[in-house]
Amino acid sequence: MWELLWANLPQHADKTCLVDPDQSVTYGELARDVDVLAARLSHLGVRAGDRVLVHFRKSIDEVTAMLAVWRLGAVVVNVHHQWTADQLLYVAADCRARAAIMPASVARSLPALDLPPTLEHVVVRGSVSVQQPDERFSQWAPGMQVSEAFSPFRVESTALAAVIYTSGSTGTPKGVMLTHRNIRIGALSVTEYLELNESDKLLSILPYSFDAGLNQLTTMLLVGGTVVHQPVILAAEIIASAKRHAVTGIAGVPPLWSIIVRYLMDAPTELPALRRITNTGGKISPDILRAMPKVFPGSKIFLMYGLTEAFRSTYLAPDKFVAKMGSIGQAVPYAKVFAVQAGKGRAKPGEQGELVHVGPLISLGYWERPEETAARIRPCPELAAEIGNEPVVWSGDLVEVDADGDLWFVGRMDTMIKTMGFRVSPTEVEDAAARTGLIQECIAFGREDPDRGQTIHLACTMNNGGDPMALQAAFRQTMPSYMLPSRIFLWPGSMPRISSGKLDRPGVIAACGSGDIATVN
């Protein structure tokens, strides 16, 4: 992965590579800073194959950290900046991370917590100031230099490059393992169908802990373009930044497009440099889709679909946007996708089936979860005549095929909640709610929402004398913002159960939709 940056040095060493709100770096400067940090990590004993957490708000520092880890042949585990300290430490323990790189603002809270024994080093960007001396903490200070020439580690293309943690059906996040080959071919694929080149300047809003966000960075490194970081997710700020930096592309998820399009409908803004906009992470509501060509005149609109386990999957060519508004299109370059009906075969035009993905973009599966990997990535008997025993990724998403072979997303085949571009397990929300100590039992579920994709609802039975306002306050302290329930149902008495003793989830969810259960908004 680090070669994506170094390949630019002969021609683009003095070209701007990354732009933060308060600074920018050229390709040459970034390469120098990467080697400074890589040398520091090497001195601490980080070696090829070690997992290293990267935990930053979107920034030049974040990219520098990821590339430094790759320079050593180590594995990047990028943890979203909104994740709490408990979530961060869960990931550190699960992947047995040897080191973590983070800003001082996050590191200050760690000494009071029980760090996993494998986490030998916490490299702090900025001043190391902990209440109790801890030899595991060291500084990555501005202006540090490499004392001698740094020799990078060259890995095989099939080696593990990154572990991206995403919520699983069990409620605890699980890590999807991506190889260098997965990520590089993903960059090649997207570069090809978006027709990206060195003149492009992409506005980076999606997090690098999200495969689509990471792909924005890798495509620009591949072609020698520029990435403009946009850490503030406010429509007015996004549009102002896009205009100020003359960006040529903006990528988003449905909730983001909802706020941007509505802002532009009220405050039309010319963006003459903008060539394309792209969507991934779910369906955009019809009213926003219809408004997109009006607020982005002259820009190509790409509707895309992907899943972390297969990195990138499909896209709808922009010349089909008007005729097939909402379709997720067909396979991206270097991949094959099919809609499969269990026990029957490929879905015919007008029929529905589960989307499966084949090709070099398929991940290695889930970190140290062989059974879950085997359940998600396995051969498809229905496609044996076409692809033999080649493994496919079973997406769990239901799609419909039209007469032209374009696919239309129908819905999830499981209970996962997709909100604000994040996949959230109901069990994950329920576990966080239980940890407040204010409730006896609860059930989390999603409801369709035109702006967020889905909103999270929670039905709960509170402890005697429990204060719903205190529960909401506890949620805000312990949950990232995207996981906060937008509506809380106060269940009277004990929740119903099925014969096995488990809570009657369908019954509770149905009752919450009847309007008979008191709510806290």
C-alpha positions as CSV (number, residue, x, y, z in Angstrom):
1,M,0.0,0.0,0.0
2,W,2.8,2.5,0.8
3,E,4.0,2.2,-2.8
4,L,0.9,4.1,-3.9
5,L,2.5,7.2,-2.3
6,W,6.1,6.5,-3.3
7,A,5.2,6.0,-7.0
8,N,4.3,9.7,-7.1
9,L,7.6,11.0,-6.0
10,P,9.4,11.2,-9.3
11,Q,6.8,13.4,-10.9
12,H,4.6,14.8,-8.1
13,A,6.9,15.3,-5.1
14,D,6.1,19.1,-5.0
15,K,2.4,18.6,-5.7
16,T,-0.2,19.0,-2.9
17,C,-1.3,15.6,-1.8
18,L,-3.5,16.3,1.3
19,V,-5.3,19.4,2.5
20,D,-6.5,19.9,6.1
21,P,-8.5,23.0,7.2
22,D,-5.3,24.6,8.6
23,Q,-2.5,23.0,6.6
24,S,-1.5,21.0,3.6
25,V,1.4,18.7,2.6
26,T,2.9,17.7,-0.7
27,Y,3.6,14.2,-1.8
28,G,7.3,14.7,-0.9
29,E,6.6,16.1,2.5
30,L,4.1,13.3,3.3
31,A,6.7,10.7,2.3
32,R,9.2,12.3,4.6
33,D,6.8,12.4,7.5
34,V,5.7,8.8,7.0
35,D,9.3,7.6,7.2
36,V,9.8,9.6,10.4
37,L,6.9,7.9,12.1
38,A,7.7,4.5,10.6
39,A,11.2,4.8,12.0
40,R,9.8,5.6,15.4
41,L,7.4,2.6,15.3
42,S,10.3,0.4,14.2
43,H,12.4,1.6,17.1
44,L,9.6,0.6,19.4
45,G,9.6,-2.9,18.0
46,V,6.6,-2.9,15.6
47,R,7.2,-5.5,13.0
48,A,5.5,-6.9,9.9
49,G,2.1,-8.5,10.6
50,D,1.6,-6.6,13.9
51,R,-1.7,-4.9,14.2
52,V,-1.6,-1.1,14.9
53,L,-4.6,1.0,15.9
54,V,-5.0,4.4,14.2
55,H,-7.4,6.6,16.0
56,F,-7.7,10.2,14.6
57,R,-10.2,12.6,13.4
58,K,-9.9,12.9,9.6
59,S,-6.6,14.6,9.0
60,I,-3.1,14.5,7.5
61,D,-1.9,12.9,10.8
62,E,-4.3,10.0,10.2
63,V,-3.0,9.3,6.7
64,T,0.6,9.6,7.8
65,A,-0.1,7.1,10.6
66,M,-1.7,4.6,8.2
67,L,1.1,4.8,5.6
68,A,3.8,4.5,8.3
69,V,2.2,1.3,9.5
70,W,2.1,-0.1,6.0
71,R,5.7,1.0,5.4
72,L,6.7,-1.5,8.1
73,G,4.5,-4.3,6.7
74,A,2.3,-4.0,9.7
75,V,-1.6,-4.0,9.6
76,V,-3.7,-0.9,9.9
77,V,-6.7,-1.1,12.3
78,N,-8.4,2.3,11.8
79,V,-10.9,3.0,14.6
80,H,-13.5,5.7,13.9
81,H,-12.8,8.8,15.9
82,Q,-16.3,8.8,17.4
83,W,-15.8,5.4,19.0
84,T,-15.6,5.5,22.8
85,A,-12.6,4.5,24.9
86,D,-14.4,1.2,25.7
87,Q,-14.9,0.4,22.0
88,L,-11.3,1.3,21.2
89,L,-10.0,-1.0,23.9
90,Y,-12.3,-3.8,22.8
91,V,-10.8,-3.6,19.3
92,A,-7.3,-3.4,20.7
93,A,-7.9,-6.6,22.7
94,D,-9.8,-8.4,19.9
95,C,-7.1,-7.9,17.3
96,R,-4.3,-8.1,19.9
97,A,-2.9,-4.8,18.7
98,R,0.8,-4.2,19.6
99,A,0.6,-0.4,19.2
100,A,-1.8,2.5,18.9
101,I,-1.3,5.9,17.4
102,M,-3.7,8.7,18.6
103,P,-3.9,12.4,19.5
104,A,-3.1,13.5,23.0
105,S,-6.8,14.4,23.6
106,V,-7.7,10.7,23.4
107,A,-4.5,9.3,25.1
108,R,-5.1,11.3,28.3
109,S,-8.0,9.1,29.2
110,L,-6.3,5.7,28.7
111,P,-3.9,5.4,31.7
112,A,-7.0,5.2,34.0
113,L,-8.3,2.3,32.0
114,D,-7.3,-1.4,31.9
115,L,-5.2,-1.6,28.7
116,P,-4.9,-5.0,27.0
117,P,-1.6,-6.7,27.8
118,T,-0.7,-6.9,24.1
119,L,-0.9,-3.1,23.7
120,E,2.8,-2.4,24.4
121,H,3.0,1.1,22.9
122,V,0.7,4.1,22.7
123,V,2.3,6.7,20.3
124,V,0.8,10.1,21.1
125,R,0.7,12.9,18.6
126,G,1.5,15.9,20.6
127,S,2.5,16.2,24.2
128,V,2.6,13.1,26.4
129,S,0.9,14.2,29.6
130,V,-0.4,11.3,31.7
131,Q,-1.2,11.5,35.4
132,Q,0.9,8.5,36.2
133,P,4.2,7.7,34.4
134,D,3.7,4.8,32.0
135,E,6.5,3.6,29.8
136,R,4.0,2.4,27.2
137,F,3.3,6.0,26.2
138,S,5.7,7.8,23.9
139,Q,5.6,11.0,21.7
140,W,5.2,11.6,18.0
141,A,6.2,15.2,18.0
142,P,6.1,17.7,15.2
143,G,9.5,18.2,13.6
144,M,11.0,14.8,14.5
145,Q,13.6,13.6,12.1
146,V,14.9,10.2,10.9
147,S,18.5,9.7,12.1
148,E,19.3,7.2,9.3
149,A,17.9,6.0,6.0
150,F,14.7,4.0,6.6
151,S,14.3,0.7,4.7
152,P,10.7,-0.3,4.1
153,F,9.4,-3.8,4.4
154,R,8.0,-5.3,1.2
155,V,5.0,-7.7,1.7
156,E,3.2,-10.0,-0.7
157,S,0.1,-8.6,-2.3
158,T,-2.0,-11.2,-0.5
159,A,-0.7,-10.2,2.9
160,L,-3.1,-8.6,5.4
161,A,-3.1,-4.8,5.1
162,A,-6.1,-3.6,7.1
163,V,-8.7,-4.8,9.5
164,I,-11.9,-2.8,9.3
165,Y,-14.2,-3.3,12.3
166,T,-17.9,-3.4,11.6
167,S,-20.8,-4.4,13.9
168,G,-21.8,-8.0,13.7
169,S,-25.0,-9.9,14.4
170,T,-23.6,-10.9,17.8
171,G,-23.5,-7.3,18.9
172,T,-19.8,-6.9,19.2
173,P,-17.8,-5.4,16.4
174,K,-15.9,-7.8,14.1
175,G,-12.9,-7.1,11.9
176,V,-13.0,-7.6,8.2
177,M,-9.6,-8.5,6.9
178,L,-8.5,-6.8,3.7
179,T,-5.3,-7.6,1.8
180,H,-3.0,-5.2,-0.1
181,R,-4.4,-6.7,-3.3
182,N,-8.0,-6.1,-2.2
183,I,-7.4,-2.4,-1.6
184,R,-5.2,-1.8,-4.6
185,I,-7.6,-3.5,-7.0
186,G,-10.4,-1.6,-5.4
187,A,-8.6,1.6,-6.2
188,L,-8.0,0.5,-9.8
189,S,-11.6,-0.4,-10.2
190,V,-13.1,2.8,-8.9
191,T,-10.5,4.9,-10.8
192,E,-11.5,3.2,-14.0
193,Y,-15.3,3.7,-13.9
194,L,-15.1,7.2,-12.3
195,E,-12.4,8.1,-14.9
196,L,-10.2,9.7,-12.2
197,N,-6.9,11.4,-13.1
198,E,-4.1,13.5,-11.6
199,S,-6.2,16.7,-12.0
200,D,-8.8,15.4,-9.6
201,K,-9.3,16.9,-6.2
202,L,-11.7,14.9,-4.0
203,L,-13.5,16.2,-0.9
204,S,-13.0,13.6,1.7
205,I,-15.9,13.4,4.2
206,L,-16.4,9.7,4.7
207,P,-14.1,8.2,7.5
208,Y,-11.0,6.2,6.6
209,S,-12.4,3.5,8.9
210,F,-15.1,3.0,6.2
211,D,-14.1,1.1,3.1
212,A,-15.6,3.8,0.7
213,G,-13.7,6.5,2.6
214,L,-10.4,4.6,2.4
215,N,-11.0,4.1,-1.3
216,Q,-11.1,7.9,-1.9
217,L,-7.6,8.2,-0.5
218,T,-6.2,5.2,-2.4
219,T,-7.6,6.3,-5.7
220,M,-6.0,9.8,-5.4
221,L,-2.7,8.3,-4.4
222,L,-3.0,5.9,-7.4
223,V,-3.4,8.7,-10.0
224,G,-1.5,11.5,-8.2
225,G,-4.6,13.6,-7.3
226,T,-5.4,15.6,-4.2
227,V,-7.5,14.8,-1.1
228,V,-9.2,17.7,0.7
229,H,-10.2,16.7,4.3
230,Q,-13.6,17.8,5.5
231,P,-13.9,16.9,9.2
232,V,-16.9,19.1,9.9
233,I,-20.1,17.4,8.7
234,L,-22.3,20.5,8.2
235,A,-23.9,21.2,4.8
236,A,-22.8,24.9,4.7
237,E,-19.3,24.0,5.6
238,I,-19.1,21.2,3.1
239,I,-20.3,23.3,0.2
240,A,-18.1,26.3,1.3
241,S,-15.1,23.9,1.3
242,A,-16.0,22.4,-2.0
243,K,-16.1,25.8,-3.6
244,R,-13.0,27.2,-1.9
245,H,-10.9,24.3,-2.9
246,A,-12.5,23.8,-6.4
247,V,-13.0,20.1,-5.7
248,T,-13.9,17.8,-8.6
249,G,-15.6,15.1,-6.7
250,I,-17.7,14.5,-3.5
251,A,-18.6,11.1,-2.1
252,G,-21.3,10.6,0.5
253,V,-23.9,8.3,2.1
254,P,-27.6,8.9,1.9
255,P,-28.0,10.9,5.2
256,L,-25.2,13.2,4.0
257,W,-26.7,13.8,0.6
258,S,-30.0,14.5,2.3
259,I,-28.6,17.5,4.2
260,I,-26.4,18.7,1.4
261,V,-29.2,18.7,-1.3
262,R,-31.7,20.3,1.0
263,Y,-29.2,23.0,1.8
264,L,-28.5,23.7,-1.8
265,M,-32.2,23.8,-2.6
266,D,-32.5,26.7,-0.1
267,A,-29.1,28.3,-1.0
268,P,-28.1,27.4,-4.6
269,T,-24.4,27.5,-5.0
270,E,-22.3,27.2,-8.2
271,L,-19.6,24.6,-8.1
272,P,-18.0,24.9,-11.5
273,A,-15.1,22.6,-10.8
274,L,-17.3,19.7,-9.6
275,R,-17.3,16.8,-12.1
276,R,-19.0,14.0,-10.2
277,I,-20.8,13.0,-7.0
278,T,-21.0,9.5,-5.7
279,N,-23.3,7.7,-3.2
280,T,-22.7,4.5,-1.3
281,G,-23.9,3.0,2.0
282,G,-27.7,2.7,1.2
283,K,-30.6,4.0,-0.7
284,I,-31.2,7.8,-1.2
285,S,-34.8,8.8,-0.8
286,P,-36.7,9.5,-4.0
287,D,-37.2,13.2,-3.4
288,I,-33.4,13.8,-2.9
289,L,-32.6,11.7,-6.0
290,R,-34.9,13.9,-8.1
291,A,-33.4,17.1,-6.8
292,M,-29.7,16.0,-7.3
293,P,-29.5,17.0,-11.0
294,K,-31.0,20.4,-10.2
295,V,-28.6,21.3,-7.4
296,F,-25.6,19.7,-9.1
297,P,-26.1,20.8,-12.8
298,G,-23.4,19.4,-15.1
299,S,-22.1,16.9,-12.6
300,K,-22.2,13.1,-13.2
301,I,-24.1,11.2,-10.5
302,F,-22.8,7.7,-9.6
303,L,-25.0,5.5,-7.5
304,M,-22.9,2.8,-6.0
305,Y,-23.2,-0.2,-3.7
306,G,-20.5,-2.0,-1.7
307,L,-20.0,-4.1,1.4
308,T,-16.9,-4.2,3.5
309,E,-16.5,-8.0,3.0
310,A,-16.2,-7.4,-0.8
311,F,-14.9,-3.8,-0.7
312,R,-16.7,-2.6,-3.9
313,S,-19.5,-4.2,-5.8
314,T,-21.7,-2.3,-8.2
315,Y,-22.3,1.1,-9.7
316,L,-24.9,2.7,-11.9
317,A,-23.5,4.5,-15.0
318,P,-24.5,8.2,-14.8
319,D,-26.1,8.2,-18.2
320,K,-28.7,5.8,-16.7
321,F,-29.4,8.0,-13.7
322,V,-32.6,9.6,-15.0
323,A,-34.1,6.5,-16.5
324,K,-33.1,4.2,-13.5
325,M,-33.1,6.6,-10.6
326,G,-32.3,4.5,-7.5
327,S,-30.7,1.4,-9.2
328,I,-27.4,0.2,-7.9
329,G,-26.4,-0.9,-11.5
330,Q,-24.0,-3.6,-12.4
331,A,-20.6,-5.0,-11.3
332,V,-17.6,-2.7,-11.0
333,P,-14.5,-3.6,-13.0
334,Y,-12.7,-6.7,-11.8
335,A,-15.7,-8.1,-10.0
336,K,-18.8,-10.2,-10.8
337,V,-22.1,-10.0,-9.0
338,F,-25.2,-12.2,-9.2
339,A,-28.7,-12.2,-7.7
340,V,-29.2,-15.8,-6.5
341,Q,-32.3,-17.6,-5.4
342,A,-31.5,-20.3,-2.9
343,G,-31.8,-23.8,-4.4
344,K,-32.9,-22.4,-7.8
345,G,-30.1,-20.4,-9.5
346,R,-29.7,-16.9,-10.9
347,A,-32.7,-14.6,-10.5
348,K,-34.3,-13.8,-13.8
349,P,-35.4,-10.3,-14.9
350,G,-38.2,-9.2,-12.6
351,E,-37.2,-11.6,-9.9
352,Q,-35.4,-11.1,-6.6
353,G,-32.4,-12.8,-5.1
354,E,-29.6,-12.4,-2.7
355,L,-26.7,-10.5,-4.1
356,V,-23.4,-12.5,-4.1
357,H,-20.0,-11.1,-5.1
358,V,-17.1,-12.9,-6.9
359,G,-13.6,-11.9,-7.7
360,P,-10.3,-10.4,-6.4
361,L,-12.0,-7.8,-4.2
362,I,-13.3,-10.5,-1.8
363,S,-11.8,-10.0,1.7
364,L,-10.1,-12.7,3.8
365,G,-13.2,-12.8,6.0
366,Y,-13.5,-11.9,9.7
367,W,-10.5,-11.7,12.1
368,E,-10.2,-14.9,14.0
369,R,-13.9,-15.8,13.4
370,P,-13.6,-18.8,11.0
371,E,-17.2,-20.0,11.5
372,E,-18.6,-16.6,10.7
373,T,-16.2,-16.3,7.7
374,A,-17.3,-19.7,6.4
375,A,-21.0,-18.6,6.7
376,R,-20.4,-15.4,4.8
377,I,-17.7,-16.5,2.2
378,R,-18.4,-19.9,0.7
379,P,-19.0,-21.5,-2.7
380,C,-22.4,-21.0,-4.3
381,P,-24.0,-24.3,-5.6
382,E,-26.4,-22.3,-7.7
383,L,-23.5,-20.8,-9.7
384,A,-21.3,-24.0,-9.8
385,A,-21.8,-24.4,-13.6
386,E,-20.4,-20.8,-14.2
387,I,-17.7,-20.4,-11.5
388,G,-17.1,-23.8,-10.0
389,N,-16.2,-23.9,-6.4
390,E,-14.9,-20.3,-6.3
391,P,-16.0,-18.7,-3.0
392,V,-18.5,-15.9,-3.1
393,V,-19.5,-13.2,-0.6
394,W,-23.1,-13.7,0.4
395,S,-24.2,-10.1,1.1
396,G,-27.4,-10.7,3.0
397,D,-29.0,-8.1,0.8
398,L,-32.1,-8.7,-1.4
399,V,-31.9,-7.2,-4.9
400,E,-34.2,-7.3,-8.0
401,V,-32.9,-7.7,-11.5
402,D,-34.4,-5.7,-14.4
403,A,-34.5,-6.5,-18.1
404,D,-31.1,-4.8,-18.7
405,G,-29.3,-6.7,-15.9
406,D,-29.3,-3.7,-13.6
407,L,-29.9,-4.4,-9.9
408,W,-32.3,-2.7,-7.5
409,F,-31.8,-2.8,-3.8
410,V,-34.8,-4.3,-2.0
411,G,-33.7,-4.6,1.6
412,R,-31.6,-6.3,4.3
413,M,-32.2,-10.0,4.9
414,D,-31.3,-9.7,8.6
415,T,-31.9,-7.4,11.5
416,M,-28.9,-5.1,11.1
417,I,-29.7,-1.4,11.3
418,K,-28.1,0.8,8.7
419,T,-28.1,4.4,10.0
420,M,-26.1,7.5,9.0
421,G,-23.8,5.3,6.9
422,F,-23.0,2.9,9.8
423,R,-24.1,-0.7,10.3
424,V,-25.3,-1.1,13.9
425,S,-26.3,-4.3,15.5
426,P,-29.4,-4.2,17.7
427,T,-27.6,-6.2,20.3
428,E,-24.8,-3.6,20.4
429,V,-27.4,-0.9,21.3
430,E,-29.0,-3.2,23.8
431,D,-25.7,-4.0,25.5
432,A,-24.9,-0.3,25.7
433,A,-28.3,0.5,27.2
434,A,-28.0,-2.3,29.7
435,R,-24.6,-0.9,30.9
436,T,-26.3,2.2,32.1
437,G,-27.8,0.2,35.0
438,L,-31.1,2.0,34.5
439,I,-33.1,-0.6,32.7
440,Q,-34.2,-4.2,33.2
441,E,-34.6,-5.4,29.6
442,C,-34.7,-3.8,26.2
443,I,-35.1,-4.4,22.5
444,A,-33.5,-2.2,19.8
445,F,-34.7,-2.0,16.2
446,G,-34.6,0.1,13.1
447,R,-37.3,2.1,11.3
448,E,-37.0,3.5,7.8
449,D,-36.1,7.1,7.6
450,P,-35.7,9.3,4.5
451,D,-32.7,11.2,5.9
452,R,-30.8,8.6,7.9
453,G,-31.6,5.4,6.0
454,Q,-32.9,4.0,9.3
455,T,-33.4,5.5,12.8
456,I,-32.7,3.5,16.0
457,H,-35.6,2.8,18.3
458,L,-35.4,1.2,21.7
459,A,-38.2,-0.4,23.7
460,C,-37.2,-0.8,27.4
461,T,-38.5,-1.7,30.8
462,M,-36.9,0.7,33.3
463,N,-35.9,-0.1,36.9
464,N,-38.4,1.1,39.6
465,G,-38.3,4.8,39.8
466,G,-36.1,5.1,36.8
467,D,-35.9,8.5,35.1
468,P,-36.2,8.5,31.3
469,M,-34.3,11.7,31.1
470,A,-31.4,10.2,33.1
471,L,-31.4,7.3,30.6
472,Q,-31.1,9.7,27.7
473,A,-28.3,11.5,29.4
474,A,-26.5,8.2,30.1
475,F,-26.8,7.3,26.4
476,R,-25.2,10.5,25.3
477,Q,-22.2,9.9,27.6
478,T,-21.7,6.2,26.6
479,M,-22.7,5.9,22.9
480,P,-21.3,7.5,19.8
481,S,-23.8,9.9,18.2
482,Y,-24.9,7.7,15.4
483,M,-25.9,4.9,17.8
484,L,-28.2,7.1,20.0
485,P,-31.9,5.9,19.9
486,S,-34.0,8.6,18.3
487,R,-37.1,7.2,20.1
488,I,-37.4,5.3,23.4
489,F,-40.5,3.3,24.1
490,L,-41.3,2.8,27.8
491,W,-42.6,-0.8,28.1
492,P,-45.1,-1.3,31.0
493,G,-44.1,-4.3,33.1
494,S,-42.2,-7.3,31.8
495,M,-41.8,-7.8,28.1
496,P,-43.5,-10.8,26.5
497,R,-41.4,-13.9,25.8
498,I,-41.6,-16.9,23.4
499,S,-41.6,-20.5,24.5
500,S,-37.8,-20.7,24.8
501,G,-37.8,-17.8,27.3
502,K,-36.3,-15.3,24.9
503,L,-38.0,-11.9,24.5
504,D,-40.6,-11.8,21.8
505,R,-38.9,-9.4,19.5
506,P,-41.4,-9.3,16.7
507,G,-44.3,-8.9,19.2
508,V,-42.6,-6.0,21.0
509,I,-41.6,-4.2,17.8
510,A,-45.1,-4.6,16.4
511,A,-46.6,-3.2,19.6
512,C,-44.3,-0.2,19.5
513,G,-45.7,0.6,16.0
514,S,-49.2,0.5,17.3
515,G,-49.1,3.8,19.1
516,D,-50.1,2.3,22.4
517,I,-46.7,2.4,24.1
518,A,-45.6,5.6,25.8
519,T,-42.5,7.2,24.3
520,V,-39.7,9.6,25.2
521,N,-38.5,11.6,22.2
